Amino acid sequence: QVQLVESGGGLVQAGGSLRLSCAASGSIFSTNAMGWYRQAPGKQRELVAIITSGGSTNYQDSVKGRFTISRGNAKNSVYLQMNSLKPEDTAVYYCRWTGRMYSTSGGYMEYWGQGTQVTVSS
């Protein structure tokens, strides 16, 4: 079992900033990648940013230059610094962990956090 705890969401005005945090814990043997996804009402869940264990990053085009994903000092943690927020960034943001677990055979596993609400007012 892997647990993901997310925090940092809230209500901000357009142009403001938020920093989301996610920490994974449990029977983690190795982490392949961690990322942030978001889902707005009536829309599909979409990738926001992802960072691999090797440090490679990918961003959705709409957030490039505004959002930064990074690994935390704590093991299996990730942050998303969100600057210059826009109303269209409003969504529930989900943390995703992929990797291998102790006492689990097979390939990579996937776990999701419960999500944290980000609301940007205009």
C-alpha angles and dihedrals in degrees: 000000000000122000124201120198117195129192142159103073123132148121119304138163122251110281093030130117139237133181118212121202131198130182124187122204140168134066095354117161097171138348121227099181144334127207149166125242130178138203124198122196111285094007137101121258109264138192115257102174140335135194126194128215087257092056100254114145137199128189137192108252093240093062100040111124092018106058128051126192119202142166117251129232090250117077116267096008130129137187135203115203108200118194133173090023119201130201089249088064089069108121145106107280118214129197117219128198126192127182146090128303134211115261092013122116123208134039135317121331128213130215132176133204123232093253136245124237120241116188122182117192124208 
